Amino acid sequence: MYYDDTYQDNSTWTEGLGTINYHSVNEIDLNGCSSVSAPSTSDFYWEHISPSQGVYYKPFLGPYSLQTCHLFGSEGKSLAGYNNEISPNVQLTINQGIKHEYRIEKEFELNDINNDEKVIYNPSKVILEPKPPQTYFNIQFPSYYTFKTIRGTVPRIDQVNADNIVDNGGPFFNLKSVPVRTDLRSEDPVEPHDANNNRHSVYSSIYSLNEGSQITIEPCVSLYDLCFDVNVGSTLIISDYHQIRGKEDKSTYPTGRFKIRGMGGAVLRNYAPIQYVQNGTIIQTSPLHYVATDRIIAGDNVSDDVDQTDGVYDIKSGANVTFEAGDYIQLTNGFIVSGGTFHAVINSYLPNQQLCFWQNREVNTVNIVNSLSGTPALLIKPNPAQSFVELQNISEQLDQFSVYVYDNLGRIVLQVESSPNLKLDIDQLVPGIYSLHILESNQSSKFIKY
């Protein structure tokens, strides 16, 4: 931690320029800072020191030595976050934590915030609710923005490596770019806050949507360590579910980076293969259009995620809801239209969504991993491809080998006996990302079919 101001004595602190910055130890410029030896205790203490400029007090944390370019509180006397009692060798009392919580009551543009880096840091809690006479607003999470929660400590290298995975957008060669899971937890006693449970990082930041509020998450957004509470009369729309980086935390995927809790509102995971629709009291008058590439199943207990609360899905008077699916729509017990308008559409020709830049990059992820592990990288050219691909850099001189092609659900869609000079015909495959594996040399790679 640094303090930017020039110190002379207790009466001449210049306030307002303090900053807190997190860096690796070897990156900190300690010029002008000092360190002190510490007693064998784990408590914070003041040490009374009398430099030539006057008397001041220096904090340290035993049993370690603390580099003391520290940030002082607003009164300019005590370490930020601790009380302002100053006495030699007196244990400090930590101040009560202050939530970084605010309300959103009207629509505004998030892309006006930090447009250069395109990063927004999640607060402890956001409450979204229109302020009368306004009855509705929509906040858009802009494409290619990252929403993440800060850490309280510098991560260990094993924590960095654990999160340097494809689901988080990796692998990253610059480890500073890895979105390491936050070590902060919710201070609200009604929220899970088990520091030893990785899943609970998703509750470190809560976006609470109340009646009349809507969040629309555009394609190619990164979501890390946050939770959406979607209450009655509110709406959460994920424009393209598979283009979100971070992955949703579910009972079936308990290490995801964001959580959705349906609490009576409308949750649209559009362009997911399956949309499970339940526990909604639909009173909002803005049209809701659910889209699934395969099927939509609606009722009072249909979700494969046991973390989700059961409940009827009831379209109330004034609401307008459309279900559109590529294969079929299943309406079960607990799906009710008690006064609104409902449409069901089967569309086997849903448009292919464009890939995010990191999804284009993912086609080379396996190549990178193979190279790092010492296995020669299998090259596929051209990539992307439309009609055929050629395989290069096969690790062994094989006259014949078996080629398996898998879709993004892990299903074998193509299996052939090939030779080094054979072009692989992929014309019959539907557009998408595919994995290719050579059995005999245990090499894998990915390619895009367009």
C-alpha positions as CSV (number, residue, x, y, z in Angstrom):
1,M,0.0,0.0,0.0
2,Y,1.3,3.5,-0.7
3,Y,0.5,6.9,0.6
4,D,1.1,9.6,-2.1
5,D,1.4,12.7,0.1
6,T,4.4,14.3,1.7
7,Y,4.6,13.9,5.4
8,Q,6.1,16.5,7.8
9,D,4.3,16.1,11.1
10,N,0.9,15.2,12.5
11,S,-0.5,18.7,11.9
12,T,0.4,19.0,8.3
13,W,-1.1,15.9,6.6
14,T,-2.3,16.8,3.1
15,E,-5.2,14.5,2.4
16,G,-7.0,13.3,-0.7
17,L,-4.2,11.7,-2.7
18,G,-4.0,8.4,-1.0
19,T,-4.1,5.2,-3.2
20,I,-4.1,1.5,-2.7
21,N,-2.4,-0.5,-5.3
22,Y,-1.8,-4.3,-5.4
23,H,1.5,-5.5,-6.9
24,S,3.9,-8.4,-6.6
25,V,6.6,-7.6,-4.0
26,N,9.4,-7.4,-6.6
27,E,7.4,-4.7,-8.5
28,I,7.1,-2.3,-5.6
29,D,9.4,0.7,-5.5
30,L,10.3,0.9,-1.9
31,N,12.3,4.1,-2.3
32,G,11.3,6.3,0.7
33,C,9.6,3.4,2.5
34,S,10.9,1.7,5.6
35,S,10.4,-1.6,7.3
36,V,10.4,-2.5,11.0
37,S,11.0,-5.7,12.9
38,A,8.0,-7.1,14.5
39,P,7.3,-8.9,17.8
40,S,6.0,-12.5,17.9
41,T,2.3,-11.7,17.7
42,S,-0.3,-11.7,15.0
43,D,-1.9,-8.4,16.1
44,F,-1.6,-4.9,14.6
45,Y,0.2,-2.5,16.8
46,W,1.4,1.1,16.6
47,E,5.1,1.8,17.1
48,H,6.1,5.2,18.4
49,I,8.9,6.7,16.4
50,S,10.5,10.1,16.6
51,P,12.1,11.1,13.3
52,S,13.8,14.4,12.7
53,Q,10.6,15.8,11.1
54,G,8.5,15.2,14.3
55,V,6.6,12.5,16.0
56,Y,4.6,10.0,14.1
57,Y,3.3,6.4,14.5
58,K,4.1,3.5,12.3
59,P,1.9,0.3,12.1
60,F,3.2,-3.2,11.7
61,L,1.9,-6.7,11.6
62,G,3.6,-9.3,13.6
63,P,5.4,-11.6,13.3
64,Y,6.3,-10.2,9.9
65,S,8.0,-7.1,8.8
66,L,5.7,-4.6,7.1
67,Q,6.8,-2.2,4.3
68,T,5.2,1.0,5.6
69,C,4.2,3.3,2.8
70,H,0.7,3.0,4.1
71,L,-2.6,4.7,3.4
72,F,-4.1,6.6,6.3
73,G,-7.7,7.2,7.2
74,S,-9.6,10.4,6.4
75,E,-8.6,11.9,9.7
76,G,-4.9,11.5,8.7
77,K,-3.9,9.8,11.9
78,S,-4.6,6.1,11.7
79,L,-4.2,3.3,9.2
80,A,-7.2,3.1,6.9
81,G,-9.7,0.7,8.2
82,Y,-8.7,0.9,11.8
83,N,-9.6,3.2,14.7
84,N,-7.9,6.5,15.3
85,E,-6.7,5.9,18.8
86,I,-2.9,6.5,18.8
87,S,-0.8,5.3,21.7
88,P,2.5,3.5,21.7
89,N,2.2,-0.3,21.5
90,V,-1.6,-0.4,21.8
91,Q,-3.4,-3.0,19.8
92,L,-5.5,-1.5,17.0
93,T,-9.2,-2.2,16.6
94,I,-10.5,-2.9,13.1
95,N,-13.3,-0.7,12.0
96,Q,-16.6,-2.3,10.8
97,G,-16.5,-3.1,7.0
98,I,-18.4,-0.7,4.7
99,K,-20.3,-2.3,1.8
100,H,-19.7,-0.9,-1.6
101,E,-23.4,-0.8,-2.4
102,Y,-25.5,1.5,-4.5
103,R,-28.8,1.8,-6.3
104,I,-29.6,2.2,-10.0
105,E,-32.9,3.9,-10.6
106,K,-32.8,4.9,-14.3
107,E,-31.2,3.9,-17.5
108,F,-27.6,4.9,-18.5
109,E,-24.8,3.7,-20.7
110,L,-22.3,1.3,-19.1
111,N,-20.0,1.7,-22.1
112,D,-19.4,5.3,-20.9
113,I,-17.4,3.7,-18.0
114,N,-13.8,2.7,-18.6
115,N,-14.2,2.4,-22.3
116,D,-10.5,2.0,-22.9
117,E,-10.0,-1.1,-20.7
118,K,-13.6,-2.2,-20.9
119,V,-13.5,-3.5,-17.3
120,I,-16.1,-2.8,-14.6
121,Y,-15.5,-3.9,-11.1
122,N,-18.5,-5.3,-9.3
123,P,-19.6,-3.7,-6.0
124,S,-20.8,-5.6,-3.0
125,K,-24.4,-5.1,-4.1
126,V,-26.4,-3.3,-6.7
127,I,-30.1,-2.7,-6.3
128,L,-31.9,-2.0,-9.6
129,E,-35.4,-0.5,-9.2
130,P,-37.0,2.3,-11.2
131,K,-37.7,5.5,-9.3
132,P,-41.3,6.8,-9.7
133,P,-42.8,8.0,-12.0
134,Q,-40.4,5.9,-14.1
135,T,-41.7,2.3,-14.3
136,Y,-39.1,0.5,-16.5
137,F,-35.4,0.7,-17.5
138,N,-32.9,-1.5,-19.2
139,I,-29.2,-1.6,-18.4
140,Q,-27.0,-3.2,-21.1
141,F,-23.8,-5.0,-20.3
142,P,-21.8,-4.1,-23.5
143,S,-20.1,-6.6,-25.7
144,Y,-16.4,-7.3,-24.9
145,Y,-16.7,-5.8,-21.4
146,T,-15.5,-7.7,-18.4
147,F,-17.4,-7.6,-15.1
148,K,-15.3,-8.9,-12.2
149,T,-14.8,-8.6,-8.5
150,I,-11.4,-7.5,-7.0
151,R,-9.3,-9.6,-4.7
152,G,-8.3,-8.6,-1.2
153,T,-4.9,-10.3,-1.5
154,V,-2.4,-11.1,-4.3
155,P,-3.1,-14.6,-5.5
156,R,-0.7,-17.5,-5.1
157,I,0.7,-19.0,-8.3
158,D,-1.4,-22.2,-7.8
159,Q,-4.5,-20.1,-7.7
160,V,-3.5,-18.4,-10.9
161,N,-2.8,-21.6,-12.6
162,A,-6.1,-23.1,-11.4
163,D,-8.1,-20.3,-13.2
164,N,-5.9,-20.2,-16.3
165,I,-8.4,-22.4,-18.2
166,V,-10.5,-22.3,-21.3
167,D,-13.8,-21.7,-19.4
168,N,-12.2,-18.4,-18.2
169,G,-10.8,-17.4,-21.6
170,G,-7.4,-19.0,-21.2
171,P,-4.8,-20.2,-21.5
172,F,-3.2,-16.8,-20.9
173,F,0.5,-16.4,-21.5
174,N,0.6,-13.2,-19.5
175,L,-0.5,-14.5,-16.1
176,K,-1.6,-11.0,-15.0
177,S,-4.5,-11.4,-17.4
178,V,-5.8,-14.5,-15.7
179,P,-9.2,-13.7,-14.0
180,V,-8.3,-15.3,-10.7
181,R,-11.3,-16.1,-8.5
182,T,-11.9,-13.5,-5.8
183,D,-11.1,-14.2,-2.2
184,L,-13.8,-11.8,-1.0
185,R,-17.1,-13.1,0.4
186,S,-20.5,-11.7,1.1
187,E,-20.8,-9.9,4.4
188,D,-24.6,-10.4,4.4
189,P,-25.3,-13.3,6.9
190,V,-28.2,-14.5,4.7
191,E,-25.8,-15.2,1.8
192,P,-23.3,-18.1,1.7
193,H,-19.9,-16.9,2.8
194,D,-17.8,-20.0,3.4
195,A,-14.2,-18.9,2.7
196,N,-13.2,-22.5,2.1
197,N,-15.8,-23.1,-0.6
198,N,-14.8,-21.9,-4.1
199,R,-18.4,-21.8,-5.2
200,H,-19.2,-19.0,-2.7
201,S,-17.1,-16.5,-4.6
202,V,-20.2,-16.0,-6.9
203,Y,-22.0,-14.3,-3.9
204,S,-19.3,-11.7,-3.4
205,S,-21.2,-9.3,-5.6
206,I,-25.0,-9.3,-5.9
207,Y,-27.0,-7.6,-8.6
208,S,-30.6,-7.5,-7.2
209,L,-33.2,-6.8,-10.0
210,N,-36.5,-5.6,-8.7
211,E,-39.8,-4.9,-10.5
212,G,-39.4,-2.8,-13.6
213,S,-35.7,-3.3,-14.0
214,Q,-34.0,-5.3,-16.8
215,I,-30.4,-6.3,-17.5
216,T,-29.5,-7.3,-21.1
217,I,-26.1,-9.0,-21.4
218,E,-24.9,-8.6,-24.9
219,P,-22.8,-11.3,-26.7
220,C,-19.1,-11.7,-25.8
221,V,-19.3,-10.4,-22.2
222,S,-17.0,-11.8,-19.4
223,L,-18.7,-12.4,-16.0
224,Y,-16.6,-13.3,-13.0
225,D,-17.7,-13.6,-9.3
226,L,-21.2,-12.2,-9.3
227,C,-24.8,-13.3,-8.8
228,F,-28.0,-12.1,-10.4
229,D,-31.1,-12.2,-8.2
230,V,-34.1,-11.9,-10.6
231,N,-37.1,-10.9,-8.6
232,V,-40.8,-10.7,-9.6
233,G,-41.4,-8.2,-12.4
234,S,-37.7,-8.0,-13.4
235,T,-35.9,-9.4,-16.4
236,L,-32.4,-10.8,-17.1
237,I,-31.7,-11.5,-20.8
238,I,-28.5,-13.2,-21.9
239,S,-28.4,-12.5,-25.6
240,D,-26.3,-15.5,-26.5
241,Y,-25.6,-17.9,-23.6
242,H,-22.7,-19.7,-25.3
243,Q,-20.8,-16.4,-25.9
244,I,-20.5,-15.6,-22.2
245,R,-17.1,-16.1,-20.7
246,G,-17.0,-17.3,-17.1
247,K,-19.7,-20.1,-17.2
248,E,-22.7,-20.2,-15.0
249,D,-22.4,-21.8,-11.6
250,K,-25.0,-24.7,-11.3
251,S,-25.4,-27.9,-9.3
252,T,-24.3,-29.6,-12.5
253,Y,-21.2,-27.3,-12.8
254,P,-20.3,-26.2,-9.3
255,T,-17.2,-24.2,-10.2
256,G,-18.8,-21.6,-12.4
257,R,-18.0,-17.9,-12.1
258,F,-21.5,-16.3,-12.1
259,K,-24.8,-17.3,-10.5
260,I,-28.4,-16.7,-11.6
261,R,-31.1,-17.1,-9.0
262,G,-34.6,-17.0,-10.5
263,M,-36.8,-15.5,-7.7
264,G,-40.0,-14.9,-9.6
265,G,-38.6,-12.8,-12.5
266,A,-37.9,-13.7,-16.1
267,V,-34.5,-15.3,-17.0
268,L,-33.8,-15.7,-20.7
269,R,-30.7,-17.8,-21.5
270,N,-31.0,-17.3,-25.3
271,Y,-29.4,-19.6,-27.8
272,A,-28.6,-22.2,-25.1
273,P,-29.4,-25.7,-26.5
274,I,-32.1,-26.1,-23.8
275,Q,-33.9,-23.4,-21.8
276,Y,-35.6,-24.5,-18.6
277,V,-38.3,-22.0,-17.7
278,Q,-39.8,-22.1,-14.2
279,N,-40.6,-20.0,-11.1
280,G,-41.8,-16.8,-12.9
281,T,-44.6,-14.4,-12.2
282,I,-44.6,-12.5,-15.5
283,I,-46.1,-9.1,-15.0
284,Q,-43.7,-7.0,-17.1
285,T,-45.3,-5.6,-20.2
286,S,-42.1,-5.5,-22.3
287,P,-42.2,-8.5,-24.7
288,L,-40.1,-11.5,-23.7
289,H,-38.7,-13.7,-26.5
290,Y,-37.0,-16.9,-25.3
291,V,-34.8,-18.7,-27.9
292,A,-33.3,-22.2,-27.6
293,T,-31.4,-24.0,-30.4
294,D,-32.8,-27.3,-29.4
295,R,-35.8,-27.2,-27.0
296,I,-37.6,-25.2,-24.3
297,I,-39.2,-26.9,-21.3
298,A,-41.5,-24.9,-19.1
299,G,-43.3,-25.8,-15.8
300,D,-43.0,-25.6,-12.1
301,N,-40.1,-28.1,-11.6
302,V,-38.2,-28.7,-14.9
303,S,-34.7,-27.3,-14.4
304,D,-31.7,-29.7,-14.3
305,D,-30.1,-27.3,-11.8
306,V,-31.3,-28.2,-8.3
307,D,-30.0,-24.9,-7.0
308,Q,-32.9,-23.2,-8.8
309,T,-36.1,-22.6,-6.8
310,D,-39.2,-24.5,-8.0
311,G,-42.4,-22.6,-8.8
312,V,-45.1,-22.1,-11.4
313,Y,-44.4,-19.9,-14.5
314,D,-47.5,-17.7,-14.8
315,I,-48.0,-15.2,-17.7
316,K,-50.1,-12.5,-16.1
317,S,-52.4,-9.9,-17.8
318,G,-50.5,-7.5,-20.0
319,A,-47.5,-9.7,-20.5
320,N,-46.4,-10.9,-23.9
321,V,-44.2,-14.1,-24.1
322,T,-42.8,-16.0,-27.1
323,F,-41.0,-19.4,-27.0
324,E,-38.9,-20.2,-30.1
325,A,-37.0,-23.5,-30.3
326,G,-35.1,-25.4,-33.0
327,D,-36.7,-28.8,-32.2
328,Y,-39.6,-28.8,-29.8
329,I,-41.3,-26.9,-26.9
330,Q,-42.6,-28.8,-23.9
331,L,-45.2,-27.3,-21.6
332,T,-45.6,-29.2,-18.3
333,N,-47.5,-28.9,-15.1
334,G,-47.1,-25.4,-13.6
335,F,-47.0,-23.5,-16.9
336,I,-49.9,-21.1,-16.8
337,V,-51.2,-18.3,-19.0
338,S,-53.6,-16.5,-16.7
339,G,-54.2,-13.4,-18.7
340,G,-51.3,-12.5,-21.0
341,T,-50.3,-13.4,-24.5
342,F,-48.2,-16.5,-25.4
343,H,-46.8,-17.7,-28.7
344,A,-44.8,-20.9,-29.5
345,V,-42.6,-21.1,-32.6
346,I,-40.6,-24.1,-34.0
347,N,-37.7,-22.8,-36.2
348,S,-35.2,-25.3,-37.4
349,Y,-33.3,-22.6,-39.3
350,L,-32.2,-20.4,-36.4
351,P,-29.3,-18.2,-37.5
352,N,-25.8,-19.1,-36.6
353,Q,-24.3,-16.6,-34.1
354,Q,-21.0,-14.9,-34.9
355,L,-18.0,-16.1,-32.8
356,C,-16.4,-13.8,-30.2
357,F,-12.7,-13.2,-30.8
358,W,-11.7,-15.5,-28.0
359,Q,-13.8,-18.3,-29.5
360,N,-11.8,-17.9,-32.7
361,R,-8.7,-18.1,-30.6
362,E,-9.9,-21.2,-28.8
363,V,-9.4,-23.3,-32.0
364,N,-5.7,-23.2,-31.2
365,T,-6.0,-23.9,-27.5
366,V,-5.2,-27.6,-27.8
367,N,-2.2,-26.8,-30.0
368,I,-0.8,-24.6,-27.3
369,V,-1.3,-27.2,-24.6
370,N,0.3,-29.9,-26.7
371,S,3.3,-27.7,-27.4
372,L,3.7,-26.9,-23.7
373,S,3.5,-30.6,-22.8
374,G,6.1,-31.5,-25.3
375,T,3.8,-33.2,-27.8
376,P,4.2,-31.8,-31.4
377,A,1.2,-29.6,-32.2
378,L,-1.2,-30.9,-34.8
379,L,-1.9,-28.3,-37.4
380,I,-5.1,-28.0,-39.3
381,K,-5.2,-26.0,-42.5
382,P,-7.1,-24.0,-43.7
383,N,-8.7,-22.9,-40.4
384,P,-11.5,-21.8,-40.5
385,A,-12.5,-24.1,-43.4
386,Q,-15.7,-24.7,-45.4
387,S,-15.2,-27.9,-47.4
388,F,-12.0,-29.7,-46.5
389,V,-9.0,-29.6,-44.1
390,E,-5.5,-31.0,-44.3
391,L,-3.6,-32.3,-41.3
392,Q,0.1,-31.3,-40.7
393,N,2.8,-32.0,-38.2
394,I,1.7,-35.5,-37.2
395,S,4.1,-36.6,-34.5
396,E,4.8,-40.1,-36.0
397,Q,5.4,-41.3,-39.5
398,L,2.1,-43.2,-39.9
399,D,1.0,-44.7,-43.1
400,Q,-2.6,-45.0,-41.8
401,F,-4.3,-43.5,-38.8
402,S,-7.8,-43.0,-37.4
403,V,-9.3,-39.6,-37.3
404,Y,-12.2,-38.7,-35.0
405,V,-14.1,-35.4,-35.2
406,Y,-16.3,-34.3,-32.2
407,D,-18.9,-31.6,-32.0
408,N,-19.1,-29.2,-29.0
409,L,-21.3,-31.7,-27.1
410,G,-18.6,-34.4,-27.4
411,R,-20.4,-36.5,-30.0
412,I,-18.5,-38.2,-32.7
413,V,-19.7,-36.7,-36.0
414,L,-17.0,-38.0,-38.3
415,Q,-14.7,-41.0,-38.2
416,V,-12.3,-41.9,-41.1
417,E,-9.2,-43.9,-41.8
418,S,-6.7,-41.3,-43.2
419,S,-3.2,-40.9,-44.6
420,P,-0.8,-38.0,-44.4
421,N,-1.7,-36.7,-47.9
422,L,-5.5,-37.1,-47.6
423,K,-7.8,-34.2,-47.5
424,L,-10.5,-34.5,-44.9
425,D,-14.0,-33.8,-46.3
426,I,-16.0,-31.7,-43.8
427,D,-18.5,-30.3,-46.2
428,Q,-21.4,-32.2,-44.6
429,L,-20.7,-30.7,-41.1
430,V,-22.9,-27.9,-39.9
431,P,-21.1,-24.6,-39.1
432,G,-19.5,-24.6,-35.6
433,I,-16.3,-25.4,-33.6
434,Y,-15.1,-29.0,-33.8
435,S,-12.4,-31.1,-32.0
436,L,-10.2,-33.5,-34.1
437,H,-8.3,-36.3,-32.6
438,I,-5.8,-38.8,-34.1
439,L,-5.9,-42.0,-32.1
440,E,-2.5,-43.5,-32.9
441,S,-0.4,-40.4,-32.1
442,N,-2.7,-39.0,-29.4
443,Q,-2.8,-35.6,-31.0
444,S,-5.7,-33.2,-30.9
445,S,-6.7,-29.8,-32.2
446,K,-9.7,-27.7,-33.1
447,F,-11.1,-26.1,-36.2
448,I,-14.0,-23.9,-37.3
449,K,-16.4,-25.0,-40.0
450,Y,-18.2,-22.1,-41.6
